[in-house]
């Protein structure tokens, strides 16, 4: 645990492990909708739901891990829903 604290400077930044875990769970809870909504939008454009869901999960996980490990910023990164909606026909 000491090496994690040293790498991310948790105590130096005035935080604790409890705060970091709660913040991670809160971020995950607020971004989880993208993992369902993005494939739903793109499946309306003709793409297979399952494949888009797997791609969305992989891209979100990889980019969020890279943001945390390389930039040391607590940002979650996910595909934008606006770009996904661009590829979908709006049916009236």
Secondary structure, 3 states (H helix, E strand, C coil): CHHHHHHHCCCCCCCCHHHHHHHHHHHHHHHCCHHHHHHHHHHCCCCCHHHHHHHHHHHHHHHHHHHHHHHCCCCCCCCCHHHHHHCCCCCC
